[in-house]
Amino acid sequence: MYKIGNQIGQETVHNPASVHPVTSPLTGQVIGEVSYADPAMIDRAIAKAREAQRQWAQLTYKKRSEVLFAMRQQLQTHEDELAQIITQENGKSLAESRAAVAKAIELCEFAVSIPALIAGKTEIVSTGIEVKEMTFPVGVLACVTPFNFPMMVPMWTIPNALVCGNAVILKPSEATPVTAMKIAELFAQAGLPDGLLSVVNGEKEVVEALCDHPGIDALTFVGSTPVAKLVYKRATSNLKRCLAMGGAKNHILVTDEVNPEIVAKEITSAAYGMSGQRCMAASVVLAIGHCGAVIDQIIAISKQMVAGRDCPPLISRKAVEKIGQYLDQTPGTVVVDGRRAMVEGDPNGYYIGPSVILYDTMEAMPEEEVFGPTLEIIQVATLEEAIAYQNRSPYGNGASIFTDTGLYAQEASLGLSSGMLGINIGVPVPRDPFSFGGLKGSKFGYGDITGYGSLPLLTTTRKVTTKWNPKDKKDWLS
């Protein structure tokens, strides 16, 4: 049984007045308990962070990056243990959990490269006049993360923020607090000074406190679009920098000259991986022209997939019920129904199988994000019609096209309105140093949350103008 407290710097603090169960989606069984932070604990964590950050900011980028190089080694050493923890509390397969740790290692590697990327500019702009640009940390950053990637999403922000000279307060999902505490433990073993990373647990009240607290300078959030909007508005109304990543309903366009078997495997993998509980999951297929063979293959593969073996559990019983209600109410035709999935040996796990819904018209499909192993298919006449439909979506995280025609690929990449686009790839997530970030209702704020695009969020720029030659009177600056 895990007993998870709040990490105030490197001190673990429990709150007996607010203790809540941690349940494994695999079995529905309680695997631990977590205590939520009270206002005094949040104040302590932020005060400690502000004190530690002032000293941390005095170090060079290169010196700060040494901790991230050591953290990379910690992740490699503890890879199996971390994967087991992620699977136990999140439910994803061990292969997916190991992939999450591998991505965390990659994120540390990018952070180590920041000293080479962040160098400022110096230029002689006029006779005897030099202008120098320097970067400085923002201060204390709050990082609010979701259940679906308890390792990867915190590591989107923490390594870059630390190398840039900031301190971080992490608020993980209340459903997956164990991984967050392990992250803090490994950072301490990697040599991160006390106070630069704290973990505060809780729900809505803790997030609101971080949005309101005058000791927080910036905030990142990853979650659903409705909550991202609320967080962005609240944080920015308190004059904080904020980047809030929302949900998605990602579209895959398919043209009729592709290989049906290959493309159907790619699409179902993109839709059902981690049981669709990811903001980059394939949600909608726009089949252009005569794509009956592709649709038939998608249906056949979906019917063969088994909950538990091919689809891990959802995070909660409530999530399973929500998808069941969606399938009950859809105006489309449910041709593959994943409800009432049972897994032998785990009758209490939160499982649901793949579902496929066919729609006669684009207008019939609901706009809401399903966030489960559900794939919706519409047949359209032309590429232009498919692009126009995707453009009407309120979301803009990812969109892809499967085609063997270069012109179609070019038209799609120019016309689709998403921050991340794919050509013959189902989950178009860029690798570092390129940044993760969407458009429209999938992102609120400027910049991106990883890679190059994260640096403007995490730093401030100062410009120093120096006059070296007061005797030279050649222009008006003298």
Buried (B, 14 or more C-beta within 10 A) or exposed (E): EBEBBBBBBBBBBBBEEBBBEBBBBBBBEEBBBBBBBBEEBBBBBBBBBBBBBEEBBEBEBEEBBBBBBBBBBBBEEBBEEBBEBBBBBBBBBEEBBBBBBBBBBBBBBBBBBBBEEBEEEEEEEBBBBBBEEBBEBBBBBBBBBBBBBBBBBBBBBBBBBBBBBBBBBBBBBBBBBBBBBBBBBBBBBBEBBBBBBBBBBBEEBBBBBBBEBEBBBBBBBBBBBEBBBBBBBBBBEBEBBBBBBBBBBBBBBBBBBBBBEEBBBBBBBBBBBBBBBBBBBBBBBBBBBEBEBBBEBBBEBBBEBEBBEBBBBBBBBEBBEBBBEBBEEBEBEBBBBBEEBEBEEBEBBBBBBBBBBBBEEBEEBBEEBBBBBBBBBBBBEEBEBBBEBBBEBBBBBBBBBBBEEEEBBEBBBEBBBBBBBBBBBBBBBBEBBBBBBBBBBBBBBEBBBBBBBBBBBBBBEEEEEEEEEEEBEEEEEB
